[in-house]
């Protein structure tokens, strides 16, 4: 038997309603904040991600699904969305159309990671990108937007963490000091952290190794290396968040290994999903667009993992059961009325009524069981003595009331079914 590839997952019909609810909330909230949807291809040239994310990151060095196509071009299934959005921004010269672009997406991503709860190899994210302004108010808006969406799902066990990375020169000074601090502790680091010491030292803060965590607890703090200008930017972000009642924690370990980040970084974590606690994360990336060949353009954004959010909803008991139902189930009283049932169903569907009928030649009793299973609001009986007299019988499944309706008066049936 052929099974789904490891790290991928089928989303079955009974699970779809939760995904639809999540997507609807995302779309409604994005609209409230005036973000417009963007969709990019599933795959891009590999160089986009190696330049945009960085060769030294785990994503590029270990996790990307990369292959060579027939034209000998190196292609990668997108492991994240920001680089793709920026590529589209540059390619279509969006900077010439207006000064500020507020974009959002809902999309599949691909990383060959070790599968675990809330982390798959094909996974889904939604996120937002605001391109064209360095205003700290936009940093705060990104956090507000992400937080509002997560709260709208009913999640309560949330914590907002924020930090600032300043500008590249400040970060380089900090990295030099961090190397000095770790030089005499190098032998005690985990093997992964020893590699990161040379390639991407800030990623050591992401280590889950207990010894690494203990060592990094005593590391220099990045805020001590920021200029007055960078600190002022960060202070404004904090003040905006405080002003709208969003509580947060300054976490100086939240440093990001991606070189294009500047100033504000943030995560929103949940205590309801285990070790993979970050539901979303983001920050300001004023350097990326220029690095990818566009004009110098400030930007900020975030991405959120949909599987982790659904897991958190499940664990907190705020998932909603599928309450979708049929408008009407057509019960065929005898086989000879099959064509009549099929014709009536077509009429009802043409009037946008959710309609179902029996395709398995079942008894009337079995058809009624199916109508109940499908939560039909009404059952329409076609056949029997009433049909011979020119009527069909409409039954309200909630009240049990029945009424005879003339076969040639489908408008009366449609009107009753539309009274929801």
C-alpha positions as a printed NumPy array, in Angstrom:
array([[  0.   ,   0.   ,   0.   ],
       [  1.307,   3.44 ,  -0.952],
       [  1.212,   5.849,   1.982],
       [  1.728,   9.593,   2.344],
       [  5.371,  10.675,   2.394],
       [  6.885,  10.929,   5.883],
       [  6.335,  14.403,   7.249],
       [  3.244,  15.083,   5.148],
       [ -0.347,  14.781,   6.259],
       [ -3.746,  14.425,   4.635],
       [ -6.375,  16.903,   5.784],
       [ -9.571,  14.866,   5.833],
       [-13.105,  16.227,   5.29 ],
       [-13.979,  16.168,   9.003],
       [-10.875,  18.301,   9.727],
       [-11.438,  20.855,   6.999],
       [-13.91 ,  22.995,   8.967],
       [-11.176,  23.976,  11.476],
       [ -8.814,  24.902,   8.649],
       [-11.58 ,  26.926,   6.994],
       [-12.312,  28.695,  10.287],
       [ -8.637,  29.556,  10.703],
       [ -8.344,  30.817,   7.123],
       [-11.534,  32.888,   7.45 ],
       [-10.304,  34.562,  10.642],
       [ -6.946,  35.32 ,   9.004],
       [ -8.614,  36.815,   5.92 ],
       [-11.031,  38.929,   7.982],
       [ -8.321,  40.272,  10.302],
       [ -5.949,  41.023,   7.431],
       [ -8.737,  42.954,   5.743],
       [ -9.359,  44.948,   8.948],
       [ -5.703,  46.033,   8.908],
       [ -5.835,  46.728,   5.123],
       [ -3.45 ,  43.938,   4.073],
       [ -3.911,  42.582,   0.534],
       [ -3.36 ,  38.935,  -0.389],
       [ -0.38 ,  37.861,  -2.499],
       [  0.291,  34.389,  -3.922],
       [  3.671,  33.228,  -5.21 ],
       [  4.779,  30.003,  -6.961],
       [  5.393,  26.826,  -4.976],
       [  9.026,  26.736,  -6.154],
       [ 11.671,  29.341,  -6.879],
       [ 15.265,  29.452,  -8.059],
       [ 17.433,  28.079,  -5.255],
       [ 19.607,  31.195,  -5.266],
       [ 16.666,  33.246,  -3.967],
       [ 16.681,  31.361,  -0.675],
       [ 20.451,  30.91 ,  -0.369],
       [ 20.857,  34.691,  -0.779],
       [ 17.748,  35.698,   1.128],
       [ 17.998,  33.318,   4.079],
       [ 21.75 ,  32.736,   4.185],
       [ 23.984,  29.77 ,   3.358],
       [ 24.902,  29.262,   7.017],
       [ 21.341,  28.728,   8.223],
       [ 19.988,  25.253,   8.925],
       [ 17.165,  25.924,   6.46 ],
       [ 19.558,  26.341,   3.522],
       [ 22.281,  23.921,   4.592],
       [ 20.099,  21.015,   5.771],
       [ 16.379,  21.383,   5.183],
       [ 15.531,  22.601,   1.687],
       [ 13.924,  20.407,  -0.976],
       [ 16.17 ,  21.226,  -3.928],
       [ 16.375,  19.609,  -7.359],
       [ 17.64 ,  20.362, -10.855],
       [ 14.954,  20.653, -13.517],
       [ 15.259,  19.746, -17.207],
       [ 16.696,  23.154, -18.058],
       [ 19.511,  22.488, -15.543],
       [ 18.175,  25.181, -13.205],
       [ 18.425,  24.56 ,  -9.475],
       [ 14.878,  24.749,  -8.095],
       [ 13.729,  24.746,  -4.45 ],
       [ 10.293,  24.23 ,  -2.956],
       [  9.811,  27.366,  -0.882],
       [ 10.838,  26.831,   2.774],
       [  9.506,  30.254,   3.791],
       [  7.563,  33.076,   2.197],
       [  9.341,  36.357,   2.89 ],
       [ 12.003,  35.866,   0.198],
       [  9.317,  34.979,  -2.359],
       [  7.239,  38.057,  -1.506],
       [ 10.328,  40.258,  -1.755],
       [ 11.231,  38.689,  -5.11 ],
       [  7.724,  39.496,  -6.394],
       [  7.979,  43.031,  -4.973],
       [ 11.243,  43.633,  -6.859],
       [ 10.285,  41.83 , -10.079],
       [  6.99 ,  43.702, -10.506],
       [  8.498,  47.062,  -9.464],
       [  5.853,  47.537,  -6.793],
       [  7.898,  50.313,  -5.176],
       [  7.023,  52.545,  -8.155],
       [  3.277,  52.012,  -7.744],
       [  2.904,  53.263,  -4.169],
       [  5.091,  53.994,  -1.15 ],
       [  3.749,  51.357,   1.268],
       [  2.62 ,  47.839,   0.453],
       [  0.793,  45.775,   3.083],
       [  0.638,  42.16 ,   1.922],
       [ -0.457,  38.851,   3.412],
       [ -0.404,  35.196,   2.406],
       [ -1.676,  31.736,   3.303],
       [  0.531,  29.074,   1.745],
       [  2.25 ,  25.687,   1.968],
       [  5.984,  25.531,   2.794],
       [  8.502,  22.695,   2.596],
       [ 11.419,  21.784,   4.853],
       [ 13.009,  18.373,   5.322],
       [ 13.033,  18.504,   9.117],
       [ 12.545,  15.713,  11.619],
       [  8.741,  15.415,  11.908],
       [  7.239,  16.   ,  15.348],
       [  4.106,  17.465,  16.921],
       [  3.3  ,  20.726,  15.159],
       [  6.226,  20.391,  12.725],
       [  5.846,  18.681,   9.343],
       [  7.888,  18.608,   6.146],
       [  5.005,  20.062,   4.197],
       [  3.45 ,  22.645,   6.466],
       [  1.246,  25.695,   6.179],
       [  1.806,  29.272,   7.205],
       [  0.004,  32.56 ,   7.071],
       [  1.842,  35.818,   7.46 ],
       [  2.096,  39.473,   6.579],
       [  4.714,  41.806,   5.143],
       [  4.64 ,  45.632,   5.318],
       [  7.129,  47.019,   2.81 ],
       [  8.133,  50.661,   2.478],
       [  8.293,  52.239,   5.941],
       [ 10.731,  52.285,   8.851],
       [  8.084,  53.574,  11.274],
       [  8.19 ,  51.673,  14.609],
       [  4.393,  51.902,  14.618],
       [  4.407,  49.265,  11.855],
       [  6.541,  46.957,  14.026],
       [  3.923,  47.29 ,  16.759],
       [  1.116,  46.8  ,  14.238],
       [  2.669,  43.507,  13.099],
       [  2.698,  42.246,  16.674],
       [ -0.854,  43.514,  17.223],
       [ -2.07 ,  41.846,  14.017],
       [ -0.504,  38.472,  14.859],
       [ -1.73 ,  38.636,  18.458],
       [ -5.276,  39.606,  17.424],
       [ -5.482,  36.676,  15.025],
       [ -4.284,  34.171,  17.633],
       [ -6.697,  35.562,  20.231],
       [ -9.535,  35.309,  17.711],
       [ -9.046,  31.548,  17.596],
       [ -9.874,  31.471,  21.307],
       [ -6.29 ,  30.876,  22.45 ],
       [ -5.472,  32.189,  25.925],
       [ -2.144,  30.614,  26.898],
       [ -0.087,  33.123,  24.897],
       [  3.052,  35.142,  25.619],
       [  4.509,  37.906,  23.453],
       [  8.322,  38.094,  23.439],
       [ 10.17 ,  41.016,  21.844],
       [ 13.749,  42.161,  21.382],
       [ 15.846,  44.437,  19.193],
       [ 18.862,  43.541,  17.065],
       [ 19.731,  47.122,  16.191],
       [ 21.561,  47.696,  12.907],
       [ 24.288,  45.464,  11.357],
       [ 27.273,  47.369,  12.751],
       [ 25.875,  47.078,  16.282],
       [ 25.135,  43.414,  15.784],
       [ 28.665,  42.764,  14.529],
       [ 30.103,  44.382,  17.657],
       [ 27.833,  42.2  ,  19.727],
       [ 28.843,  39.036,  17.859],
       [ 32.519,  39.839,  18.458],
       [ 31.868,  40.194,  22.177],
       [ 29.857,  36.968,  22.147],
       [ 32.787,  35.134,  20.561],
       [ 35.1  ,  36.41 ,  23.274],
       [ 32.655,  35.236,  25.937],
       [ 32.32 ,  31.761,  24.388],
       [ 35.993,  31.219,  23.471],
       [ 36.951,  29.654,  26.799],
       [ 33.651,  27.716,  26.95 ],
       [ 33.884,  26.333,  23.422],
       [ 34.743,  22.768,  24.477],
       [ 31.58 ,  22.613,  26.61 ],
       [ 29.255,  23.511,  23.742],
       [ 27.201,  20.916,  21.882],
       [ 28.468,  19.8  ,  18.454],
       [ 25.81 ,  21.861,  16.658],
       [ 26.724,  24.953,  18.648],
       [ 30.434,  24.46 ,  17.919],
       [ 29.57 ,  24.615,  14.202],
       [ 27.368,  27.663,  14.739],
       [ 30.209,  29.393,  16.599],
       [ 31.927,  29.892,  13.242],
       [ 29.023,  30.045,  10.809],
       [ 26.124,  31.717,  12.648],
       [ 26.96 ,  32.381,  16.28 ],
       [ 23.61 ,  33.959,  17.178],
       [ 21.893,  30.638,  16.437],
       [ 23.515,  29.184,  19.582],
       [ 20.741,  30.982,  21.473],
       [ 18.276,  28.63 ,  19.721],
       [ 19.961,  25.5  ,  21.073],
       [ 17.789,  23.154,  23.129],
       [ 20.852,  21.516,  24.709],
       [ 20.708,  22.115,  28.481],
       [ 24.429,  22.829,  28.766],
       [ 24.241,  25.356,  25.913],
       [ 21.265,  27.046,  27.558],
       [ 23.149,  27.316,  30.842],
       [ 26.189,  28.817,  29.122],
       [ 24.122,  31.327,  27.122],
       [ 22.304,  32.483,  30.257],
       [ 25.502,  34.297,  31.217],
       [ 26.196,  35.725,  27.758],
       [ 26.418,  39.478,  27.093],
       [ 23.061,  41.162,  26.387],
       [ 22.509,  42.617,  22.94 ],
       [ 20.624,  45.707,  24.148],
       [ 23.867,  46.868,  25.809],
       [ 25.41 ,  47.184,  22.321],
       [ 22.688,  49.241,  20.637],
       [ 22.945,  52.92 ,  19.77 ],
       [ 20.618,  55.568,  21.191],
       [ 18.775,  55.617,  17.851],
       [ 18.132,  51.866,  17.882],
       [ 17.087,  51.939,  21.528],
       [ 14.698,  54.803,  20.793],
       [ 13.096,  52.782,  17.982],
       [ 12.65 ,  49.851,  20.367],
       [ 11.249,  52.086,  23.099],
       [  8.618,  53.439,  20.719],
       [  7.55 ,  49.901,  19.769],
       [  7.15 ,  49.015,  23.446],
       [  5.183,  52.194,  24.134],
       [  2.801,  51.519,  21.238],
       [  2.158,  47.988,  22.511],
       [  1.617,  49.195,  26.062],
       [ -0.77 ,  51.841,  24.757],
       [ -3.073,  49.227,  23.216],
       [ -2.905,  46.863,  26.166],
       [ -0.673,  44.116,  24.746],
       [  1.539,  42.678,  27.467],
       [  5.016,  41.55 ,  26.428],
       [  8.31 ,  40.284,  27.764],
       [ 11.683,  41.601,  26.571],
       [ 13.719,  38.475,  25.778],
       [ 17.32 ,  39.286,  24.839],
       [ 17.884,  35.705,  23.677],
       [ 15.454,  36.335,  20.821],
       [ 18.194,  37.26 ,  18.393],
       [ 17.453,  35.549,  15.045],
       [ 20.171,  33.936,  12.97 ],
       [ 19.089,  35.558,   9.709],
       [ 21.39 ,  38.383,   8.661],
       [ 18.692,  40.541,   7.119],
       [ 16.866,  41.209,  10.403],
       [ 17.25 ,  44.684,  11.926],
       [ 15.732,  46.332,  14.985],
       [ 12.566,  44.654,  16.27 ],
       [ 12.167,  40.894,  16.497],
       [  9.268,  39.098,  18.145],
       [  7.664,  35.753,  18.841],
       [  4.296,  34.739,  20.224],
       [  4.588,  31.464,  22.101],
       [  2.011,  29.099,  23.539],
       [  2.251,  26.909,  26.611],
       [ -0.138,  24.469,  24.934],
       [  1.962,  22.808,  22.22 ],
       [  5.003,  21.326,  23.968],
       [  8.599,  22.016,  22.996],
       [  7.71 ,  23.652,  19.661],
       [  6.053,  26.539,  21.479],
       [  6.439,  29.393,  18.967],
       [  3.181,  29.906,  17.084],
       [  4.501,  32.833,  15.109],
       [  7.562,  35.003,  14.784],
       [  8.832,  37.934,  12.817],
       [ 10.458,  41.302,  12.879],
       [ 11.969,  44.073,  10.826],
       [ 14.188,  43.269,   7.822],
       [ 15.363,  46.564,   6.34 ],
       [ 18.27 ,  44.975,   4.424],
       [ 16.683,  42.067,   2.561],
       [ 15.194,  43.88 ,  -0.419],
       [ 18.495,  45.559,  -1.242],
       [ 20.348,  42.254,  -0.762],
       [ 18.072,  40.636,  -3.352],
       [ 18.708,  43.36 ,  -5.924],
       [ 15.95 ,  45.83 ,  -5.182],
       [ 16.139,  49.448,  -4.042],
       [ 16.961,  50.084,  -0.361],
       [ 13.549,  49.561,   1.251],
       [ 12.591,  49.079,   4.902],
       [ 10.153,  46.259,   5.721],
       [  8.71 ,  44.232,   8.563],
       [  6.652,  41.056,   8.782],
       [  5.758,  37.806,  10.51 ],
       [  4.865,  34.196,   9.753],
       [  2.671,  31.827,  11.768],
       [  2.496,  28.026,  11.673],
       [ -1.045,  26.805,  11.046],
       [ -0.492,  23.222,  12.225],
       [  0.894,  24.46 ,  15.552],
       [ -2.024,  26.854,  15.982],
       [ -4.538,  24.07 ,  15.361],
       [ -2.669,  21.866,  17.85 ],
       [ -2.79 ,  24.654,  20.442],
       [ -6.536,  25.108,  19.812],
       [ -7.068,  21.383,  20.272],
       [ -5.035,  21.285,  23.496],
       [ -6.814,  24.346,  24.925],
       [-10.241,  23.012,  23.966],
       [-11.112,  25.944,  21.712],
       [-11.47 ,  23.94 ,  18.502],
       [-14.956,  24.114,  17.053],
       [-16.793,  21.05 ,  15.836],
       [-18.078,  21.002,  12.284],
       [-21.614,  22.374,  12.438],
       [-22.18 ,  22.451,   8.699],
       [-25.392,  20.788,   7.572],
       [-27.434,  20.09 ,   4.503],
       [-30.404,  22.232,   3.607],
       [-32.348,  19.257,   2.302],
       [-32.027,  15.518,   1.774],
       [-34.243,  14.007,  -0.926],
       [-35.745,  10.66 ,   0.044],
       [-36.824,   8.519,  -2.901],
       [-39.87 ,   6.495,  -1.864],
       [-39.602,   3.994,  -4.734],
       [-37.031,   3.28 ,  -7.472],
       [-39.334,   4.51 , -10.226],
       [-39.024,   8.054,  -8.896],
       [-35.228,   8.243,  -9.345],
       [-35.409,  10.598, -12.345],
       [-37.863,  12.898, -10.5  ],
       [-35.547,  13.049,  -7.479],
       [-32.554,  13.839,  -9.682],
       [-34.43 ,  16.644, -11.459],
       [-35.688,  18.224,  -8.201],
       [-32.154,  18.072,  -6.732],
       [-30.792,  19.939,  -9.765],
       [-33.382,  22.7  ,  -9.298],
       [-32.602,  23.08 ,  -5.613],
       [-28.841,  23.185,  -6.249],
       [-29.357,  25.799,  -8.956],
       [-30.846,  27.928,  -6.182],
       [-27.7  ,  27.478,  -4.026],
       [-29.296,  25.043,  -1.585],
       [-27.079,  22.316,  -0.152],
       [-28.797,  19.194,  -1.412],
       [-28.097,  15.486,  -1.221],
       [-29.845,  12.332,  -2.411],
       [-29.35 ,   8.583,  -2.249],
       [-26.973,   6.977,  -4.743],
       [-26.836,   3.541,  -3.087],
       [-30.409,   2.344,  -3.739],
       [-31.133,   2.229,   0.005],
       [-34.446,   1.756,   1.752],
       [-36.478,   4.729,   2.96 ],
       [-35.438,   3.947,   6.532],
       [-31.747,   3.872,   5.563],
       [-32.143,   7.139,   3.643],
       [-33.608,   8.782,   6.764],
       [-30.645,   7.564,   8.818],
       [-28.341,   9.16 ,   6.267],
       [-30.312,  12.425,   6.409],
       [-29.829,  12.482,  10.176],
       [-26.124,  11.694,   9.893],
       [-25.69 ,  14.587,   7.471],
       [-27.651,  16.928,   9.796],
       [-30.175,  17.788,   7.091],
       [-32.504,  20.612,   8.128],
       [-35.278,  19.279,   5.892],
       [-36.187,  16.033,   4.172],
       [-38.187,  16.058,   0.949],
       [-40.101,  12.821,   0.301],
       [-40.621,  12.073,  -3.388],
       [-43.044,   9.232,  -4.204],
       [-45.968,   7.409,  -2.621],
       [-49.608,   8.389,  -2.681],
       [-48.876,  12.098,  -2.226],
       [-46.71 ,  12.144,  -5.341],
       [-49.431,  10.492,  -7.401],
       [-51.749,  13.318,  -6.29 ],
       [-49.21 ,  15.911,  -7.453],
       [-47.457,  16.633,  -4.122],
       [-44.115,  16.125,  -2.415],
       [-43.789,  16.082,   1.381],
       [-41.418,  18.494,   3.13 ],
       [-40.403,  17.579,   6.689],
       [-38.69 ,  19.939,   9.144],
       [-36.199,  17.661,  10.892],
       [-35.953,  19.858,  13.984],
       [-39.662,  20.334,  14.696],
       [-40.934,  17.164,  12.999],
       [-43.624,  19.18 ,  11.168],
       [-44.591,  18.027,   7.669],
       [-46.432,  19.762,   4.861],
       [-47.534,  18.842,   1.386],
       [-46.23 ,  21.04 ,  -1.406],
       [-47.281,  20.877,  -5.036],
       [-44.663,  19.295,  -7.266],
       [-44.896,  22.18 ,  -9.721],
       [-44.406,  24.761,  -6.965],
       [-40.703,  24.337,  -6.257],
       [-40.544,  28.05 ,  -5.441],
       [-42.537,  27.352,  -2.266],
       [-40.028,  24.674,  -1.252],
       [-37.1  ,  26.956,  -2.032],
       [-38.644,  29.791,   0.022],
       [-39.145,  27.51 ,   3.032],
       [-35.594,  26.132,   2.769],
       [-34.172,  29.645,   2.577],
       [-35.784,  30.605,   5.889],
       [-32.723,  29.572,   7.894]])
